[in-house]
């Protein structure tokens, strides 16, 4: 009987070594790819982590908005004063800074030419009055004779005498009108203040030749300003024009009076916007009975604008401008973003009004990135603090 073939010791070692190598190869080819895939998936999961966002809670605002605009003070009335007659300045009663009353004589002119014309007009009036008396007597006599004997005189002759008297009366009226005109010119030698105010300019000296008129070569004598009320002309931007009405109060600040705030009132506005600057010219008046405010000062006028309806005030960085209408990213209770179309109001720079598109309590993403799309799930970070006060 044949004996079984028993492998040698060296062959057995080779078989065991080959089997171990095969198992090692199978382990390497099976485990390492799975390990590498797991590492890659974990890395991708880290890279695709939910975006973290900061949110601001939408709350309604209905308090007045402060709108501060630059301006400068102007006198309520400011008028240049010209001479109404020719002459030489012989008396000067006021100078710059003097407070004058209405009708007060500011200066006196010597008007020799007008005086001579007035004297001549007096003589002419006396002459035409004498002619009128003669014509009157002649007309009355001829009318009386015609009544007694109509055949002795013709009606034509009587009518001529009556017409001569009528013409003489007209000449008297013309002479009287000319005399009154010259009398008024003569009275203009006294330069008077048209209203109560302050002399802000004096452009003449004693002995100056003054020419009547306000255009051409005539020289302006004085400038007078009524400063009991001070005007401030302000250019209000278009997005505030609906809030400007007569009687609206404002605060006027002057840097030279840091301890005081002056109360101003809108007295009138242009009711038309400038087509270039899109602003509304508005006048704000200040009571200046104590006359401490001078014309020409730089001021800042602050309006307290009450909104027509409550609105939301959010950071301007929340607005998403991609394509189409502006939107806001609103986060729901499941931390899912929804891009809502909104209507914008006034822009204050860092903050902006939202009129429609969101509701009270909505969580709005501040500084949204491109990853914030409609339906994207997000992770909520620290809340964004909104200011308590409204922007000015």
C-alpha atoms as one frame of an Amber mdcrd trajectory, in Angstrom:
protein
   0.000   0.000   0.000   1.305   3.323  -1.037   2.092   5.933   1.719   0.462
   9.479   1.458   2.568  12.226   0.054   3.431  14.640   2.867   4.538  18.136
   1.791   7.871  19.114   2.923   8.428  21.661   5.657   9.614  24.355   3.249
   6.603  23.919   0.986   4.299  24.307   3.946   5.964  27.578   4.882   5.540
  28.854   1.343   1.849  27.956   1.338   1.248  29.702   4.648   3.173  32.786
   3.512   1.274  32.960   0.231  -2.069  32.664   2.019  -1.100  35.448   4.433
   0.001  37.632   1.555  -3.285  36.989  -0.250  -5.288  37.874   2.852  -3.221
  41.027   3.359  -3.785  42.037  -0.259  -7.513  41.423   0.069  -7.588  43.517
   3.265  -5.689  46.363   1.666  -7.816  46.396  -1.466 -11.059  46.257   0.551
 -10.462  48.440   3.624  -8.325  51.298   2.388 -10.783  52.522  -0.319 -13.568
  52.490   2.215 -11.389  54.374   4.703 -10.404  56.949   2.141 -14.025  57.370
   1.049 -15.112  57.835   4.654 -12.423  60.459   5.176 -13.474  62.239   2.004
 -17.143  62.188   2.988 -16.320  63.575   6.406 -14.242  66.320   4.825 -17.015
  67.155   2.361 -19.507  67.209   5.213 -17.340  69.683   7.052 -16.985  71.828
   3.935 -20.747  71.744   3.235 -21.775  72.667   6.749 -24.933  74.793   6.991
 -24.208  78.511   6.537 -24.350  80.517   9.758 -26.232  83.791   9.521 -27.002
  86.760  11.770 -30.604  87.835  11.866 -32.439  91.010  12.855 -35.988  90.888
  14.155 -38.410  93.139  12.243 -40.212  95.694  14.442 -42.500  98.552  13.436
 -41.423 102.187  13.724 -43.922 105.036  13.917 -42.019 107.770  15.736 -41.011
 110.998  13.935 -37.837 110.932  11.885 -35.237 113.648  12.382 -34.290 115.344
   9.134 -31.474 117.907   9.463 -30.631 120.156   6.516 -28.233 123.107   6.061
 -29.496 126.644   5.620 -28.580 130.286   6.246 -30.416 133.190   7.836 -31.999
 135.969   5.805 -33.877 139.087   6.828 -37.649 138.919   6.537 -37.549 142.051
   4.366 -34.406 143.577   2.886 -34.718 146.558   0.589 -32.266 148.833  -1.228
 -33.149 152.523  -1.025 -32.674 154.752  -4.067 -33.221 158.442  -4.592 -36.453
 159.523  -6.296 -35.112 162.956  -7.257 -31.803 164.518  -8.326 -29.709 166.525
  -5.904 -26.757 166.720  -3.527 -26.594 165.018  -0.144 -26.531 167.782   2.496
 -27.497 165.820   5.629 -26.886 162.232   6.712 -28.891 161.093   9.731 -28.049
 157.354   9.986 -25.239 154.907   9.458 -24.846 151.116   9.315 -26.251 149.265
  12.316 -28.714 152.003  13.242 -32.264 150.919  14.054 -34.778 153.170  12.271
 -38.546 153.534  12.368 -40.924 153.586   9.440 -41.026 157.097   7.935 -37.850
 158.252   9.693 -35.723 160.667   7.620 -32.465 158.945   6.731 -30.898 161.708
   4.634 -31.698 165.124   3.156 -30.929 166.223  -0.409 -30.507 169.684  -1.843
 -32.664 169.815  -5.015 -32.220 173.293  -6.627 -33.483 172.237 -10.054 -36.686
 170.706  -8.712 -37.221 173.739  -6.467 -37.014 176.091  -9.464 -39.370 173.878
 -11.471 -41.814 173.968  -8.589 -41.717 177.776  -8.423 -42.290 177.968 -12.179
 -45.214 175.571 -11.886 -46.740 177.837  -9.230 -46.526 180.810 -11.584 -47.973
 178.790 -14.469 -50.898 177.758 -12.296 -51.636 181.372 -11.359 -51.503 182.324
 -15.043 -53.963 179.651 -16.213 -56.285 180.426 -13.306 -56.418 184.070 -14.415
 -57.178 182.994 -17.966 -59.885 180.719 -16.677 -61.522 183.626 -14.815 -61.540
 185.786 -17.945 -62.926 182.932 -20.021 -65.576 182.274 -17.392 -66.732 185.902
 -17.322 -66.781 186.080 -21.106 -68.785 182.869 -21.427 -71.347 183.971 -18.829
 -71.848 187.394 -20.500 -72.329 185.948 -23.973 -74.791 183.388 -22.635 -76.771
 186.164 -20.881 -76.853 188.308 -24.019 -77.982 185.367 -26.095 -80.870 184.760
 -23.710 -81.985 188.421 -23.968 -81.613 188.759 -27.732 -80.846 185.625 -29.698
 -80.849 187.620 -32.955 -78.048 189.933 -31.795 -75.576 187.019 -31.323 -75.041
 183.770 -33.112 -75.145 180.490 -31.251 -71.703 179.671 -32.706 -70.105 182.634
 -30.954 -71.678 181.686 -27.620 -70.465 178.082 -27.934 -66.941 179.265 -28.690
 -66.853 181.340 -25.466 -68.121 178.348 -23.456 -65.532 176.063 -25.064 -62.789
 178.564 -24.284 -63.842 178.486 -20.622 -63.880 174.668 -20.592 -60.369 174.578
 -22.084 -59.176 177.052 -19.471 -60.521 174.827 -16.696 -58.668 171.845 -18.202
 -55.450 173.868 -18.295 -55.897 174.670 -14.607 -56.312 170.981 -13.781 -53.199
 170.103 -15.813 -51.181 172.825 -14.089 -52.350 171.636 -10.671 -51.338 168.066
 -11.502 -47.906 169.226 -12.652 -47.535 171.289  -9.478 -48.436 168.251  -7.315
 -45.919 166.125  -9.221 -43.153 168.629  -8.597 -44.230 168.972  -4.964 -43.831
 165.200  -4.516 -40.422 165.317  -6.210 -39.500 168.128  -3.880 -40.637 166.059
  -0.885 -38.385 163.230  -2.071 -35.443 165.351  -0.944 -36.193 163.743   2.430
 -35.121 160.084   2.080 -37.352 158.101   4.436 -37.314 154.542   5.785 -40.018
 152.401   4.127 -40.372 150.207   7.233 -38.883 149.671  10.668 -35.553 147.911
  10.461 -31.769 148.081  10.626 -29.492 149.939   8.204 -27.179 147.252   6.807
 -25.486 149.345   4.085 -24.639 153.013   3.497 -23.151 153.808   0.102 -23.076
 157.631   0.066 -21.283 160.523   1.812 -22.033 164.186   2.361 -21.842 166.190
  -0.830 -22.452 163.205  -3.098 -24.397 163.869  -6.281 -27.493 161.711  -6.226
 -29.367 160.717  -9.369 -32.949 159.510  -9.323 -33.715 155.940 -10.357 -32.709
 152.354  -9.590 -31.044 151.227 -12.814 -28.114 152.370 -14.922 -25.652 154.734
 -13.203 -27.729 155.846 -10.158 -26.146 154.905  -6.847 -27.915 152.944  -4.140
 -28.127 155.091  -1.005 -28.921 152.609   1.792 -30.021 149.067   2.428 -32.500
 148.408   5.205 -33.440 145.018   6.671 -36.387 143.957   8.820 -34.876 141.426
  11.235 -37.776 140.985  13.665 -38.387 137.733  11.789 -35.587 135.680  10.262
 -36.075 133.458   7.238 -34.297 130.148   6.617 -34.608 128.715   3.118 -34.155
 124.947   3.103 -34.042 122.513   0.168 -36.005 119.441   1.280 -35.261 116.178
  -0.618 -37.987 114.640  -2.744 -38.637 111.661  -0.476 -39.671 114.043   2.344
 -41.741 116.560   0.392 -45.099 115.045   1.457 -44.266 115.797   5.083 -43.769
 119.531   4.460 -46.871 121.589   5.275 -47.511 125.122   6.444 -47.351 125.314
  10.233 -44.963 122.364  10.667 -42.521 123.123  13.475 -38.763 122.792  13.145
 -35.705 123.338  15.297 -33.011 125.743  14.112 -29.495 125.273  15.460 -26.795
 127.940  15.222 -23.279 126.913  16.205 -22.596 130.312  17.744 -25.493 129.696
  20.180 -24.771 126.150  21.375 -26.910 126.594  24.479 -30.046 127.590  22.543
 -32.417 125.910  20.133 -34.572 128.285  18.112 -38.136 127.371  17.247 -38.947
 127.657  13.558 -42.226 127.342  11.671 -42.765 126.442   8.024 -44.566 129.496
   6.625 -44.511 128.684   2.907 -42.969 126.367   0.355 -42.594 126.393  -3.406
 -45.193 123.685  -4.178 -42.903 122.612  -7.010 -39.669 120.607  -6.934 -36.489
 121.658  -8.660 -36.203 119.346 -11.694 -32.406 119.122 -11.355 -31.840 118.637
  -7.609 -35.305 117.102  -6.893 -35.683 119.302  -3.821 -38.502 121.454  -2.462
 -37.659 125.041  -1.516 -39.097 125.583   1.979 -39.119 128.708   4.179 -38.758
 128.360   7.940 -39.255 131.547   9.987 -37.814 132.373  13.427 -39.119 135.020
  15.814 -36.196 137.407  16.349 -37.742 140.206  18.392 -34.596 140.378  20.529
 -32.582 140.728  17.271 -29.744 138.479  18.400 -29.752 136.592  15.078 -28.110
 138.399  12.184 -28.782 137.734   8.504 -26.147 135.573   6.819 -25.510 133.068
   9.637 -25.081 129.379   8.792 -27.805 127.258  10.406 -29.015 123.676  10.565
 -32.762 123.148  10.382 -34.170 119.946  11.893 -37.612 118.672  10.931 -39.425
 115.955  12.864 -41.136 114.093  10.061 -44.062 111.889  11.069 -44.455 108.844
   8.764 -47.693 108.401   6.839 -47.833 104.777   8.054 -45.700 102.546  10.333
 -42.714 100.944   8.653 -39.809  98.617   9.357 -36.252  99.913   9.757 -33.548
  97.377   8.899 -29.838  97.448   8.022 -29.249  98.393   4.394 -26.911  95.397
   4.121 -29.951  93.113   4.431 -31.262  94.055   0.980 -30.610  91.445  -1.719
 -30.176  92.989  -5.172 -29.624  90.256  -7.736 -32.187  90.235 -10.510 -35.611
  91.773 -10.436 -37.115  93.468  -7.399 -35.205  93.919  -4.109 -35.662  91.080
  -1.620 -35.044  90.143   1.989 -34.034  86.693   3.271 -36.587  85.760   5.953
 -35.884  82.694   8.150 -38.887  80.586   9.177 -39.298  78.446  12.302 -37.468
  75.537  10.605 -34.442  77.740   9.875 -35.221  77.740   6.151 -34.597  80.913
   4.156 -37.330  82.509   2.009 -36.559  85.418  -0.296 -39.431  87.913   0.046
 -39.980  90.727  -2.441 -40.118  94.025  -0.497 -40.950  97.671  -1.103 -38.231
 100.100  -0.020 -38.818 103.477   1.598 -36.357 106.172   2.577 -32.663 105.319
   2.634 -30.727 106.601   5.660 -27.372 105.182   4.579 -26.702 102.390   7.065
 -30.411 101.690   7.525 -33.385 101.699   5.191 -37.160 101.704   5.513 -39.110
  98.587   4.488 -42.729  99.372   3.651 -44.108  95.993   2.535 -42.992  92.372
   2.192 -42.356  91.397   5.807 -44.316  91.310   9.057 -43.637  91.959  12.714
 -41.341  89.367  14.276 -39.797  88.101  11.022 -36.155  87.126  11.299 -34.268
  88.851   8.494 -30.756  87.834   7.444 -28.166  90.601   7.716 -25.350  90.546
   5.128 -26.675  87.544   3.152 -24.146  85.695   0.974 -24.680  83.976  -2.374
 -25.377  80.731  -0.496 -28.594  82.233   0.864 -31.122  81.159  -1.750 -34.829
  80.441  -1.508 -35.312  77.180   0.429 -31.767  77.002   1.804 -31.409  75.712
   5.352 -29.257  77.862   7.591 -27.777  77.934  11.045 -28.721  80.909  13.228
 -25.787  82.799  14.721 -25.702  85.730  17.097 -28.660  88.141  16.729 -28.015
  91.482  15.056 -28.793  94.362  17.464 -30.996  97.096  15.999 -30.696 100.670
  17.223 -33.299 102.011  19.574 -33.181 105.462  18.066 -34.097 106.478  14.556
 -31.488 107.809  12.180 -31.212 111.513  11.597
